[in-house]
Amino acid sequence: MAKTEKIILADRKHPLYEDNEALWSMYLDGVRGGNNFISDDYLFTHRLEDSEDFDERKERGYLLNYMETIPSLYNVYIFKERISRAPDLSLEYFRKNTDGRGTNIDDFVKKIGFYSSVFGAMHVLVDMPFSPKTKATKYDVKSGNIQPYGVPVYPQQLKDWSFDRDGQLRWIVIESTFYKDLDPAVERIEEKHYRLITTKDWRIEDEDGLPVKFDEASPNKGANPLGVVPLVSLYHKDLDDDRVGESLIKDIVYVNRTILNWCSLLDEQIERQTFSQLVTPDDGTLSEEAESKDDPLHKIGTSSIWTFPHDATHPPAFISPRAENLSVVWNLVVDHIKEIYRMGGLMGSEEGMYVSRSGRSAQMGFMSVNSSLADKAAAYQKFENDLSRMAYLQLGEDTANYTDTKFADSFNVSALAEEIDAMFKVMRGNFSPILNKEVQKNMARKALPLTTEDIRKSIEDEIEAGDGVVASEGGFEDETKPFDDGKGNPNTGNIANTHRTKDKFEKEEKGKQKKEK
């Protein structure tokens, strides 16, 4: 039987990794923006420029970056809603310091969620700090001395992997960059490390397949007592069940590239054509002066000139470029920006992008956006719960004792209306004026999330100035009190009339006429 040749971990690469590596690089360039995207790879030359002109245009380039905006907006909406986490002493420190660097659970999930939208998937390795002890004691856990932590693993780092029939990981290979720089008097050394983690053990190799040596005497191999590979993944979409995922910006990146090029052409038109062009008669003198290194421009105009025969009948004049091309291109840019929001699931339909929508159409648009947000929130919820259960395993806790975290599943106006109705039921109990005032302030903030700070302060000052008491019908204790001084609403007494039907109004009028007779 032939002996199987050992494969160096640095040489391992999953076929799906090779298929997606170039795409991941493009997505990352787009999110970073700036010079990462304003480059020869994404800004194209046109037939009327040479290399020098193109370099100048590239220097003036700018990016309207929606590849970064769309994933960020999802986080804004999702984390604006309340996230329900049951108190958990075992996870108290993990939630405060999820990555071992002071990042709390909210910010950590935001970061992983953002990059999962960008790449299609993001992974987190849940690890424990090295300790000479075989197992952390309860004191270590409660004091926070030894706590699990999450290490973000980008798709570019997860070089190879294997799953069983049940979709559980058999093993993974993670690439990381390690710097040997403990001593400032010694030149820094940069190394590539490759960690293999199986359900039984783990080890770390360098690029040559040799065991790494750490200056801190940290181990380079060990057993895996968990019995599972401690990697948790968050996918934007995993339609093909290929463990790579589908990026939120997979189509947006190409539209944004087109917008980059269109805006650059607009910039060039403005750069070249902002100033009117001088045309003047010439009997050959100007041409001769230009050839003899003289500069006739200082004598005639402030820019280049076009000449025509000196015996022509019309005088020198300035001509201006046509602006129609600018308008056409800019309108295309605006329409494509709207398309980006639709493709990102944050605009209901094509109809709503170009014309005023009916109430029904607007409602359908809200439902579509709400559905996109709810799907993303559900993915975040599953990821955090998987992450927390893996932390439980690292702590030696029973995952059956873990209580799931709940993210919001509705992001529309009706959810706010239901919450306001529930808060009114609390306030009508009048348990405490201070409680009522705080509830009213909270409701005002949610009802007007985008209002200015001075208006918000004025509203809260008005609430604070009141007594906080709410009547059984939801109004204040005495609704006529604000108008007793005669300076309030003169139509207060007629409010009931605004709710009468036409038939009821005519009956009341006929009754009045009979009484008068």
N, C-alpha and C positions, 0 to 999 in steps of 0.2 A: 504494500500500500504506500502510495506516494506521500511524503511528508508535506503537510500544509505550511506554506511560507507565511511567516508573521507579517501582518500589514501594519505599517507605521500609522498612527492615528492622524498625523498631519496630512497623509495622503487620502484619507477617507473623505468622500463627498457624495451625498445622496443625489440621485438623478434629478429629483425635484428641486434640489438646491441649485444645480447647474442651470435648470430651466428658468429659474426666477431671479438669479443673482443680478443680472443686468437691470431688471425691472426695479428691484429693491434699491439699487443705486440711483436710478432716475427719481423714484419717489422721495428718497432722502435729499437729493439735490433740490427738488422742488420745495420741500418743506423748509429747508435751510434758506432758500432764496438767495438774493444778492448775487455775488460773483459765482456762487455754486451753480446757478441756473442761467445767469446772463453770460453764457460762454458759447464757444464754437459748436458745442453739442446740441444747443437748443435755439440759438439765434442764427438765422439763415441769411446768407448773402443774396443779393438780387442782381439782375443782369446789368444794371446801370451804375455799378460801383466797382472799384478796384479794391485791393487788399488794404490800402491805406484808408480809403473811405470807410470800409467795413470796420476797421479798428477804431476809428473815431466814433462811428455810430455805436459800437459796443461800449465804448467809454461812457457814452451818454445814456446807455440803456437803463431801464427801470422795470420792475416787476410788480404788477397788481396780483398779489399772491393769495389766491383762493385755495390752493392746495394746503396751506396752513390754516386758513380761516375756517373752512368747513368742519374739519375734525375738532377744532377748538370750540366752535359753536355748540356742538353736541354736548361737550363737557359743561358749558355754561348753563344750558337748559337742564341737564340731568342733575347737576349738583346744586341747582337752585332749589330743587324740591327736597323735602325732608327724607333722610335715609334712616330707617329704623334698625338700630342695633341693640340687641338685648345686652344688659350688663354681663360681663364675663371676666372673672378674676384671672383666668388662665391666659386670656388674650389682652389683658389691660396694657401691658408694656409693648406687646407686639403692635397694637393699634396706635400707640403713641409714637413708636419708632419702628416702622415696618421694614425699612431697608438697612437698619443698623447705622444710619447716618442722620437720624433726626426727622425723617419724613413720616408724617402721620398717614393713616390708612386712606383718608380721603384723597390727599395729594398723590399718594402712590398709585391708587386706582386710576386717577385722572391721567397720570403720566403713561401708565401701561395702556389705558384705553385710547389715548391719543395716538400712540404709535401703532396700536393694533389697527386703527382706522387707516393709517398711512401705509403700512406694509401688508395688511391683511391678517396678520397674526403677531402676537408678542408672547414671550414666555418668561416665566419667573422660576428660578431655582430656589427652593426653600431649604436653607442650610442652617446649621448650628455652629457657633464659634468653637474653635478647637479648645479642648480642655483636657488636662491629664486625667480627669475623672472619667469613669466609664459611663456615668449617668448623672444628669443634673438632679440635685436634691430639690425638695419643695421650697427650701429657703432660697436657693439660687433663682428659682423661677419667680417667686413672689417679690424678691428684692430687685429683680431685673438684671442680676449679674450675668446670667446665661439665658439668652432668649433666642428663639429662631428669628431669622431675618430673610428677606426676599432679595434676590439678586436678579435684576432685569437681564434677560438673554434676548438679544436682537436676532431676527432671522438670519442675518449674516454670520452670527456666531454659532448657531446650531448647524454644524457641518453635516452631521449624519445621525440617523435614528432608525429604530426598528420597533414595530408594533406587532402584538399577537392578534389572534382572530377577534378577541374581545375589544380591540382598540387600546389596550394597555401597553405602555412603553416597556420594551425589553431592555433597551439600552440607548444611550445618547452620547454624542461626542460634541463637546463645547470648546470653541477656540476663544482664547482671551489673551490680552496683551499684559505682560508683567514687566515692571521696571525694578531693576536692582539699583537703588539709590539711597541706601541707608546712610552711607558715608558721603558728606558733601565734598570731601577732598578727593574722591575717586570719581572718574567719569561714569555717568549713568549708562547702564546696559539695558537695552530693550530686548525682550524675549517673547516669543509666541509659545503659549502653553496650550496643551490639549488634554482636557479632562474626559475620561471615559467613566460613565456611571451606569452600572447595571443594577438589577434587583438584589444582587448579592454583595457587590463590592465596588470600589472606585480606585482610580489611579490617575496620576498626572504625568504626561510626557512632554519633552521638548520637540522641536521640529525634526530632530534626528531619531526620535523614538526612544530616547534615553530618559530615565527617571529624573525629574527636576530636583534641584537642591535649593532649599530656601535658607536665607541668612538667619531667619528667626527660628530655625530648627523645627518648622512646622512639618507635619507628615505629608508625604506625597502619595500615599495609598492607605487604604483601610477597608474595613467591612461596612456593609450597608445594613444596619439592623432593622430598617423600616420594612424591607421586603418589597418596596416599590421604588420606582425612579421618582424623586421628589421634584418633578417639574410640572408646573401648572401653566396652562395656555389660555389666552384670551383671543378669540377670533372676531373679526368684523363679520365675515361670512365664511362658512366652511361648506359650500354647496357640494363639492366633489368628495368630501370626506378625505382629503389628501393631506391634512394636517399642515398645509401651507396657508390656506385662507385666501380670501379675495379682498383686495384693497378697496376702500371707499373711494379713493381718488384714481382708480385704474383708468377711467375715461377722462376725468377732470384734468389730469396732468397734461393730456394732449390738447384739450381746449385752452388751458392756461398757457401752453406753449404758443398756440396760435395768437392769443391775445398779446403775449409778449412781443411777437414779431409785428403785429399790426400797430401796437403802440410805438414800437421803434420806427416804423415807417412814418407814422404821424409826426414823431419827433423830428425825423429827417426833413419832412416837408416844411415843417415850421422853421427848422434851422436854415434851410436853403432858400425859402421863399417868403420869409417874414417881411423882408425889405423889398420895396418895389424896384423893378429893373429899369435902369436908365437907357434910353435909346436916343441917339444923336447922329446928325449927319457927319460924314467924314470923307474928306477928299484924299485920304491916305496919310495925312500928317500924324494922326494918333497912332496908327499902326507903326509908322516909322519910329516915333518916339518910344513906343513900347519895345521895339526891336533893339534900339540903341540904349536900353537899360534905363531910360527916363521913365517917370511915372506920371502919365497924363491923368491918372485917377484923382490925384490931389487937386488938379486944376479944374476938373469937370464934375466929379461926383464922389460919393463915399463908398462906392462898390464897383463891381465890374460893369462894363457897358456893352451894349450892342450898337453897332453902327449901321447906317444906311447911306445910299449915295448922297453926296453933298448938294446936288442940284434938285433934290426932292422938294416938294412944295410944303410938306408939313414940318413944324418946328420940333426941337428936342422935347422929349416928354418921358414921364415915368409910366411904366405899365405894371399892373398888379396881377399876381397869379390868381387863378380861380380857386375858390374855397369849397367847391362842391365835393371834390375828392376827400377832403378832410371830414366833411359832414357824413359822407357815406361810410367811411371806414370807422368813424367813432360810433355811429349808430350800430354797426355790426359788433363792435366791442361791447356796447351796452347790452345788446340782445344775447350775446354769448355769456356775459356775466349772469344774466337771468337763467340761462340754460344750466350754468354750473350749479346754481342753487337748486334747480329742479332735479338735476342728476344726483345731487347730494342728499335728496330727500327732504329738503327744507323749504320747498315750494310745492304747492299742491298739484298744479297742472299747467300745461302749456297755455291754456286759455287765460289763466290768471296773470300770465306774464305780459300780455300785450293789450288787454282791454279790461274795463271795469267789470268785475264779476257780480253775478246775481247773488242773493243771499244763500241759495242752495249751493251754488258753485263754491262760494267762500267756505261754507260748512264742509263740503267734501274736501276742500283744500286743507282745512284744519285737521280733518280726520286722517288725511294722508300723512301730514307732518307728524301728528301725534303718534301714528303707527310706527314711523321711522324712529322716533325718540323712544317709544316703548320697547321696540326690539333691541335697541342699543342698551337701554337701561337693564333689560332682562339679561343681556350678555354680561354686563358689569356685575349684576347680582350673582350670577352663577360663578363668575371668576372669583369674586371676593369670598364666597362661601367655600369654593374649592381651595383657595389660598389659606383660609382660616383652618380648614380641616387638616391640611398638610402641616400647618403649624402645630395643631393638636398632636399629630403623629410624632413630630419631632420632640414634643414635650412629654411624650409617653402617656398622653391623655386619651380617654375613650371618645372617639368622634361622635358616638351616639348622644353624648351630653351636650354637643354643640347646638345652639339655636340659630337658625338661618337669619341672615341679614336680609332686609326687604328694601328694595328700591321702588320709587314711584312707578306706577304703570299707566298714568294718565297725565298729560301735560297741556290740556286744553282749558278753555274758560269755564266749562261746566264744573271742573274739579275745584276751581277757586270758589264758585258759587256754592257748592256743597260744603266746602270748608267754612265759608262765611256763615251759612245757615247753622252749622254745628256750633260755631263760636257764639252766635246769638242765643242759642239755647243755654249755653253756659252763663252768659252775661245776664239773662233774664232771671237767673237764680239770685243775683245780687249778693253773692257770698262775700264779696269784698270790693269796695270802690277801686282800690289799687289794682286788683286783679282785672277788673273790667277795663280800666284805662290801658293796662299793658296789652290786653287782648285787642282793644280797639286800635292801638298803635301798630300792632303786628298785622292786623287786617289791612290797615291803610298802606303799609309798606308792600304787601303782596298785591293789593289792588292797583297800585301805581308804582311798579318796580323801576320805571325809567324816568320818573319825575325828577326835577332838580332838587338839590339839597336844601335850598332856602324854602321852596314850597313844602317839602316834606317836614321841615322844622316848624313851619307855620301851622301845618295840620296837627302835628303832635303837640304844639303849644296850646292849640284850641282844645284838644282832648284833655290835656293836663289841667286846663283852667275849669273844665266842667266838673260835676260831682261824680261822674262815672255810673250813676244809677240808670238802669234801663228798664222801661215799662214792659208789661207782659206782651204787648203787641209789637215790641221791637223798637219803639221810639223812645224818647226821653220821658221822664216821669210826668212832666207837664208840658205838652207840646205847644200850648199857647203862651207859656211864660216868656220865650224870647221876643214875643211881639207885643207884650203888655204896654210898652212905652210908646207904642204908636209909630215907631221907626222901622218896624219889621216889614214883612210881606203883606201888603194890603189885600191880597187875594186868598189869604189863609182860610177865611170862612167859606170860600166857594170851592175848596178842594174836592169835596164830595160830588159836586156837579160835574166834574170832569170825567167821572166814571159812569154817568147815566147814558142809557141807550136812547136812540131817537124816539122809540115807542114810549118809553117810560117818561121822557121829557114831555111829549104831547099829552099823555094822560094827566100828568101833574098840572100842565097849563090849563087843560079843560076843567079840572077840578077847581082850580083857583077862580076861573071865570064863573062857574056855577055858584060858588060861595059869594062872589061879589054881587051877583044878581039877587 
